Amino acid sequence: MLAGKYKIPGFKPVYADPPKPHVRSTPRPPSLNPSQTGAPHAAKPPTKTYTGTDCIGIATMHKSNLVPIFNATAAIDAAHMRRS
């Protein structure tokens, strides 16, 4: 009978030491600092504001998908797509 004679083998780790991380073989070049090279910083672009004059309406497509309409042709196309 195996009831009292079987012994569980001891725990043996797969690795004696944890694996070492990958080390990059080539050196990483230093980052470019504009103050060291004398290059000027880029100027901030002007703020873009929407005036609302181009959009003539909003069409509802499939499942409440709102689509801006910019001309009459787009409005007619949206109406045909919704009904066909």
PEVENGI-V704278 format. One record per residue. N is the residue number from 1. RES is the residue in three letters. PSI is psi in whole degrees, -180 to 180 (none if undefined). OMEGA is omega in degrees with one decimal (999 if undefined). D_LAST is the distance of its C-alpha to the last C-alpha in Angstrom with 2 decimals. Layout:
N&RES&PSI&OMEGA&D_LAST ; N&RES&PSI&OMEGA&D_LAST
//
This chain:
1&MET&146&-177.5&79.09 ; 2&LEU&0&-171.1&76.75 ; 3&ALA&-48&-175.1&76.54 ; 4&GLY&-4&-173.0&79.00 ; 5&LYS&-19&-176.1&79.54 ; 6&TYR&131&176.7&76.08 ; 7&LYS&137&178.9&75.70 ; 8&ILE&128&179.1&72.42 ; 9&PRO&152&-178.8&72.65 ; 10&GLY&158&-179.6&72.70 ; 11&PHE&130&176.5&69.67 ; 12&LYS&116&179.4&69.54 ; 13&PRO&149&-179.4&66.99 ; 14&VAL&-42&179.6&65.13 ; 15&TYR&137&174.3&66.00 ; 16&ALA&-43&176.6&69.32 ; 17&ASP&150&177.2&67.78 ; 18&PRO&150&-179.9&64.10 ; 19&PRO&147&-178.9&62.51 ; 20&LYS&145&179.8&62.86 ; 21&PRO&156&178.9&59.81 ; 22&HIS&132&178.9&58.79 ; 23&VAL&131&179.6&60.60 ; 24&ARG&132&-176.6&59.22 ; 25&SER&-27&178.7&61.58 ; 26&THR&146&179.8&60.99 ; 27&PRO&145&178.2&61.78 ; 28&ARG&129&178.7&58.95 ; 29&PRO&149&-179.5&59.30 ; 30&PRO&152&177.7&59.79 ; 31&SER&151&180.0&57.02 ; 32&LEU&124&178.7&57.22 ; 33&ASN&115&-176.2&58.48 ; 34&PRO&-29&-178.7&57.92 ; 35&SER&-26&178.8&61.05 ; 36&GLN&-32&-177.5&63.19 ; 37&THR&-13&-179.1&61.86 ; 38&GLY&6&179.0&61.91 ; 39&ALA&137&-179.8&58.23 ; 40&PRO&156&175.4&56.71 ; 41&HIS&153&178.7&53.85 ; 42&ALA&143&179.1&50.49 ; 43&ALA&149&179.7&49.94 ; 44&LYS&130&-179.8&47.29 ; 45&PRO&156&179.2&44.25 ; 46&PRO&148&-179.3&43.45 ; 47&THR&131&179.8&41.18 ; 48&LYS&127&177.8&37.59 ; 49&THR&141&179.4&36.27 ; 50&TYR&127&-177.1&32.90 ; 51&THR&-21&179.2&33.44 ; 52&GLY&8&-176.6&29.97 ; 53&THR&-21&-176.9&29.91 ; 54&ASP&-36&-175.5&27.19 ; 55&CYS&123&-179.3&24.35 ; 56&ILE&-9&178.4&22.92 ; 57&GLY&-180&179.5&20.69 ; 58&ILE&128&178.7&18.84 ; 59&ALA&146&175.8&15.12 ; 60&THR&120&-179.7&14.21 ; 61&MET&-130&-175.6&11.80 ; 62&HIS&130&176.3&12.05 ; 63&LYS&54&176.2&15.25 ; 64&SER&31&175.8&16.86 ; 65&ASN&109&-178.0&16.65 ; 66&LEU&131&-177.3&17.88 ; 67&VAL&128&178.0&17.35 ; 68&PRO&143&178.7&19.71 ; 69&ILE&125&-176.2&18.65 ; 70&PHE&-17&177.9&21.42 ; 71&ASN&172&-175.7&20.50 ; 72&ALA&-34&179.4&18.46 ; 73&THR&-41&178.2&16.48 ; 74&ALA&-35&178.1&15.36 ; 75&ALA&-43&179.0&14.42 ; 76&ILE&-42&178.6&12.25 ; 77&ASP&-42&179.4&10.59 ; 78&ALA&-38&178.6&10.15 ; 79&ALA&-41&179.2&8.72 ; 80&HIS&-39&179.6&6.01 ; 81&MET&-36&-177.8&5.48 ; 82&ARG&-32&-175.0&5.88 ; 83&ARG&-12&-177.9&3.79 ; 84&SER&none&999&0.00
//
